[in-house]
Amino acid sequence: MNSSAAVETAERRLHPVGMLLAALGTVRRWFGLAAFPGVAALVNGEFGMRALLLILLGVALVAVFSAIWGVLSWRATTYRVSGGAFHFKQGVLQKSERSLPLERVQSVDAVQGVVQRVFGVVGVRVEAAGGGGEPEISLSALSRAAAGALREELTRSARQASAEAPEEPVVLRKLFVRDLLLAGLTSGQIGVAASVVFGASRAVEDLLPGDLAGRIAEALITDSVSPALLLALAVALLSWVLAILGTVLAHAGFTLSRSADGKYLHIRRGLLERHESTVPLARIQAIKVVEGVLRQPFGLAALRVESAGFGAEEGVSTTLFPLLPRKEVEKLLRAAVPEFDAPLDHLEPPPGRARRRYAFRSALPVLVLAALYAVLFFPWGTIGLLLALPAALYGILRYRAAGYGLDEDRLVLRFRRLARTTVVAPRGRLQSRGYSVSPFQRRVGLATLKVEVASGSGGAAFRLTDADAEVAKGLIEALSERAARTAAREHST
C-alpha cells in the first residue's frame, strides 16, 4: 500500500485549551485599547473614579469578547490528513483552508509555553520545505498523544516507515546544568544585555520623582568609591545575570537526538517554553563551529547549522548544540551528521604575504577616524592614533585564524570576525562557488574565495580573504570537477 494513501484521517479539532489560548491572544491584542482611557487620564493628570470605571468596563468588554471569540475560533479550526496532504481550516469571519502536500513537510516541531504546560498540551508547528520565516501551519493546542500521532502521520511518507511502531531516537548529547551556566557566562549576549540594563537604568531614573534618584545614589555611593566605577560594575553584573538567565530559559534541558533511521535530528530545549524541533539531515547545508571571544581561551565552542527553508529564529532554531569542548566537536559531528565529519584542525593558512594586508585592513578605519579626531582636537587628539596598534593586532589575529581545507568532497573554511568560526560544507550543498581579485590583491597574487549555501528563505555566504590566487582557483576547479563527476554518476544510475 502506498504510504500516502495509508494516511487517511477524519477532521479533528484542537484540544479545548485552544479556546483559552485564542482568548488570551485576543486579550493581548486588545489590552492597549481597553487601558487607553486610563493612560490618557494619567498623562493629563486627571486620573480618578471615572477613568477607573472606564478601564474596568473596557477590561470586562474585552474579556467577554475574547471568551466568545476563543470558542468560535476553536470551533472553526480543524485539521486532517488525507489524499497525501495535510488540510488545515481556520477563520471565524473569513474562512480559509490550506493544503500542504506530505512530501513538502520538512519538520514537525512541538512548542510548550507556560499555559500549555499547565494544562499538559503542546503546540505544533509544521514547516514546509522552502517555507522561510513563519511556520507554514501552526496548531496552538494538542494533547501529547494527538501531537505524536500527527507527527507520525505527517512524516510517514518521507520516512517510508513500515507498519511497525518507529524506534525511539538515539540520544547523542545532553547539556547539563554546569555546562548551561557556563554557556550563559561565556555567551556573546552580554553586550546586548548591557545596553538593555543601561537603558532601563536611565528609564528608572527618569520615572523617579524629583531628586529621589540622586538621594539614593548618594546613600549607596561612599566618598571612597567612584560613581562611574560603581555604575560600570553594576551594569556588568546585571548584564552577566541577564545573559545567564536568557541562556537558561532558551537552552535548559537541551537534548540532541538522532532518529533510528538516521534521517532526522531531534532537539529539545527550553525552561518556561519548551521546544521540540525536528531537523531533516537532508536540509542541512553547512555546519558552523563558533568559538566566541570568551569561549576560545577555555577550548569551548557552539555548533550551529545553516539549513534550507528551516526557521528564522537566529541563535535558537539554528543551534545544533550550545556548548561543548572544542576537541569533542568532530566526535559529535561524526555521530550526528556524518556527511559533515571533516578534520577541523591543521588547516592550510593564507600565505605569509597576506599578513600585512590583514593588519592594514583592520587598522585603516581606525587610522582615518583617529586622524580626523587629531585634527579637530590637536594636540591631545593625536593620542587616538595609538588605537591603530590594537586594531592592527586584531588584524593579525584574523590572519592567524584564517584557513581552509578540502577533505574529499567537504570544504572547510575558517575565519574570524569577533568569534572564530569554522564552516563545513559538502560540495553537493554549495549553491555557488567562486573567487574575486581586486587590483591590490592582483599585485601580490592573492584572491578572496567565496561560497554560498541555501539558508532560511535566502542564503548564507562565507569568505576566505587573501588566499593564494592559484590555490583559490584550484579549489574552485576541484569542487566543480567533483560536482561534474558526481552529477554524471547520478545520471548514469
N, C-alpha and C positions, 0 to 999 in steps of 0.2 A: 504493500500500500504506500502511496506517496505520502511523505511526511507532512506536507502542507495540507493534503486532503484529510489526513487523520485528525487535524486540529479543527474541530467544529464545536463551538460553544454557543449557548443561548445568551441573550443580552443580560448583563449583570449591572448592578448598581454599586456605588461606593458604600463603604461602611457608614452607618448612621452618624458617626463622629464627623463625617464630611459636612453635615448640616452646621455643626458648631464652627468648623474651620471656615466655611463660607460666610457665616455670620460675623466671625471675628475679622475676616478680611474686609467685609463691608464697614464694620465699625472703624477700622484703621483708615479707610478711605474717607469717611465722613466725619471723623472726630474733630478735625480742624474747623469744619463748618459749624458743628454744634457748639464749640467753645468760642466761636468768633465774637458773640456779644460780650462775653466776659473779658476777653482780651482787649476789645475796643474800649470797654468801660475802664479797665485797669490802666490803659495807656492815657486816657483822658482824665484820670483821677476821679472818676465818678462811680467806682465800684460800690454797689450797695445791694439791698434786698431785691430790687427789680432785676438787676443784672444776674444775680444768683438764680432767681426764678427762671429767667430766660435760658440760662445754662442748663438747669435741671430739666426744663421742658425739652430743650434740644437733645439732651442725652437720652431722655425717655423715648422721644420720637425715633432717634437713630437706633436705639435698642430694639424697639418693636419692628421697625422696618427691616433691620438686619436679621432678626429671627425669621420673619416671613420670607425674606429673600433667601436665607440659608436653606429653608425647607424646599422652596421652589427650585433652587439651584440643584439641590441633591436629587430631586425627582426628575429633573431634566437631564441629568448626567448618567449615561450608560456606556458600556463598552462590551465588545465581544470579539472573538477570534473566529473568523470563518472565511472560506474561499481563498485561503492563502494570504489573508490580510488582517490587520488589526483595525477595527472600526470603533471610533470614539465619537459620541454625541454629547453636546452640551448647549447651554443657552436658554435663558428664560424668555426674554423678549425676542431675541434674534437667534433662531436655531442654527446650529452648524454641525456638520458631520465630516470627520476626517478619516481617511482610509490610508493605512501605511502598509505596503507590501512587506511580508515577513522577511524577504531577502534583503530589504533595506534596513532592518533593525540592526543597529550597531551595538547598543548596550541598553541594559535594563537596570537602573540604579534605584536603590531604596534610600530614602531620607526620613529621619525620625526627629522631628522637633520636640520642644518641651510638651506642648499639648498632646501631640501624638504619643509620646512616651507615657504620659499619664494614663491614657486610655488603651495602651497596648496595641496601637495600629501604626502603620508606616505609610509614607507617601512613595509613589513610584513615578520615576521619570524615564520615559522611553526616548532614547536618542536615535536619530536616523543617520545613516551614512551621508556625509556632506551637509548635515543639518546646521553646523556652525554654532551660533551662540545659545539661544534659549532652547530648552527641551522641546522636541517635536510634539510630544504629548505628555501631560502631567496629570496624575491622579492623586488627589490630596489625601485620601484615607482608604486603606485596605487592611483587612486583617492579615496577620503574618502568613496564614495558610493560603489566603487568596492571592497575596503578593507572590508567594513561592510558586503557586500554580500558574499564575500569569507569566512569570519569568520563564518557567519551563515551556509553556506553550509558545512564547514568542521566540525563544532561542532554539527550539527543537529542530526546525528546518535547517538552520545554519549549522548546528552541531551534528545533524543527521544521526540523532541518538536512536538507540533501539528501544523496544517497548519496555525494557527493564528500567528500574529507577536509576538515575545518574549517580555516579560515585561522588563522594564528598571531595571538595577541593583540598589540595595538599597545602598546609600552612608552610610558607617559606621563611618568614621572619616576622617577629613582633617587636614593637617599640615599648620598652619597659619604662617605668616611672623615672628612674635615674637618667636614662637617655632622653626622656621627654623634657625634663627640667634643663638638661644640658643643651638641648636643641633650642629652648627658649632663651637661655643665657647667651648663646652664640648666634642667634638669628640676626638676619640683616634688617629686621624691622625696628631696631632701636632708634634709628634716626627718625623714622616716621612717628614712632611713639613720642619722641622728644618734642617734635613740633606740635603734636596734639596736647601734650602736657603744658607746654609753654603757652599755647593759645588759650587753653582752659584757665590757666592761672591769670591771664590778662582779663578774661571774661569775668572771673570771680571778683577780681579787684574792681572792675567797673560796676559790678552789681552791688557791692557792699556800700552801705550808706555812709556819707560824709568821709571823715578821715579814719574810719574803722580799720581799713587795711593797713594804714600807716601805723596805728597804735599796736595792732597785732604784730607787725614786723618788728617794732621797737621792743616789744616784750620778748620776742623769740631770739633776737639778734643781740648778742653782747658786744661790748666795745672791742673785744679781742678777736671777733670773727668778722671777716669781710662779707658784707651783704651779697656782693656778686659771687663770691665763692660759695656761700651757703645756698644761693639760688641755683647755681650750677650743680652742686651736689644733690639738691632736692630734685631737680629736673632729671638728672642722670639716674637717680634711684627709682623714681616713679616710672621713668621710661623703661628701665630694665624690668620692673614689675609688670608693666603692661605688655612688654614683649613676651615675657614668660607666660602670662595669663592668656594672651592670644594664641600662643603655640599650644598650650594645654587644651584650650577649647577646641582648636581645629584638629589636633593630632592625637588626642588621648585615645588609648586603645588601638592605635594604628596597627593593622594586621594585613600583611600581604600574602595572598594565597594564589595557587595556580590550579586550574581545573584539571580533572583527571585526564581529559583528552588533550591537554597541552595547548588549547586554542585561546584560553581566556585567562586574564589576571583578575583577581577579586581583591578589592581594597575596602577595608572597614576602618572608620576613624570618626572622631568627634566625641565630645563630652555632653554638652547640652543638646546639640543637634547631631544625631548620628547619621552618617552617610555610608552607604554600601554601593560601591561602584564596580562595574564590570568593564574591563578594557580588553577588547579583542587584540590579540597579538598581531593579527594581520594589518591592523590600522596604525600600529606604532611605526613612525617614520624615522625617529632618531632618539637616542638616549643621551642625556646630559649629566655629567658628573660635576657638581658645583661645589667648589671649596671656597667658602666665604673667608673674609679677611680674619675674622675671629676664630674660624674653624681650622684653617690650613695649618697654623702652628701646632695644633693638637692632633693633626692627622685625621680630621673628620671631614665628611662630605655628605651631600644630599644628592639623591637621584631624581631626575625629572625626565618626563617624556614629552616628545613632540608627536602628536597624534592627529591624523587627518580626520576632520569633522567630529572631534570629540571635545565637547565642553568649551567653556571660555573663562573659567574661574582661575585666574593667574595665581600660581603658588599653592593651589589647593587641589583642583581636579587633575593637574598635571604632575603632581608629586607621586613618584613611584615609591620612594622611601625617604622620610625626612631627615634621618641622621644615622650614619654608621661609620665605622673606621674605614679610612681610605683603602687600606690593604685588603679589606673584605669585599670591595666593590665587585671585582672580577668574579669572585665566587658567587655572589648574588645574581649577577648578570647571567652566569652560566646556568643557574637553576631557574631563573625567572624568564629570561629572554635569550635563549641560546644563540639566536641569529645575530645578536649584538655582542657576543662574547669575543672581545678582541684585546690584545695586550695594550694596556694603558700607560705603561712606563717605557723608558728608553726610546722616546720618540725622536725623530730627526729634527734638530733645531734649525732656525733660519741661518744663513751664512753669517760669518763674523762681520762682514761689511755692512750688515743691516743694523748693527748695534747702535751706531751713531745716529741713524735715521730714527730709530725708536726714541732715543733720548731727545733728539732735536724736536721731533713732532710733539712730544709731551711738554717740552719747555717753552716752545714758541708762543702759545696763547698766554702763558704767564708772563713772558718777557714783554709782550705787547701791552698788556694791561699794566704791568709794573712800570714800564717806560712812560705811559700816559700819566700814571699817578705821580711819578717822579717829576715830570714837567709841571704838573699842577701844584705840587706841594714841595717844591725844591727848597732846601736841600734834604730835609728829613725824609721826603718821599722816596729818595734813592735807596733807602733800606729795603723797600719792597722788591728790589731787583734780586735780593738774596733768595727769594722764593723760587727762582728758576732752578736752583740746585736740587731741592727735594722733588720738583717736577721732573727734572732730568733723571733722578734716581728712580722715580716711578716708571719712566720710560724703560730704563734698564731692567726693572722687574718684569715689565711686559715682554721684553725681548727674551728674558730667561724662561718665562712661562710658555712662550710660543713653541709649537712643534707640530709634526704631522707623522702619520704612519699609514701604511696600506697593508692590511692583513687579509690575504685572499681577496674577497670582494667587499671588505669592510674598510671604509675610510675613517681615520681617526684624526681629528683636529683639536689642538689645544691653544687657548688664548686667554688673555686676562684683560678685564676692564677693572672692576674692583675685585670681584671674585675670580679665581682661576677656574676656567670651565673647559672640560674635555667632552667633545662630541663624538659619538659613534654613529655612523650612518651606513647601512649596507648600500652597495652600488644600486641595487634594484629599487631603493626607496628615494633616490635622488631625482628631484623634478628637473633640475638644471645643474649644470657644472660649467665652469669657465674661469678665465683669468683676465686681468686687466693690467696694463703697463702705462704708468704716467711718464711724461718726459723726464722727470727727475729719476724715476726708477730705471728707465732705459739706459741712462748714463752709467749705472753701476750693475746692470744685469739682474734686476730684481722685478718681481711681479706680485700682484695680490690675487690669491686663489679664492674663489667664491663658489659655494654650492648652496642649493636651496632644496628644502623638503616641504611637503604639504603639512600644514598645521592649522587646526581650527578651521575657520572659514577662509583663511588666507594661506600664507606660507611663512616659513622661518628661514632666514639666510644666515650663513656662517662664513666668516672670512679669516684667512691667514695672511696677514700683511707682510710684505717684504720677504717672500720666499724667493729662492733662486729661480730665475725665469725659466731655465731649462727644466728644472725639477717640476715647476708648476705645469709646464707644457706636457711633460712626461706623465704626470699624474692624470691630467685630463684625458690624454690619449689612452692610457691604460684603462681608465674607467670606461671610456667609450668602447674600446675593443672588447672588454668583458661584457658590456651591455649587448654589443652586436652578436657575440658568440652565444650568449645565453638566449637571446631572442631567437637565433637560428635554431638552437637545440629545441626550444619550446615549440617552434613552428613545425619542426620535423616530427615531433612526437604527437 
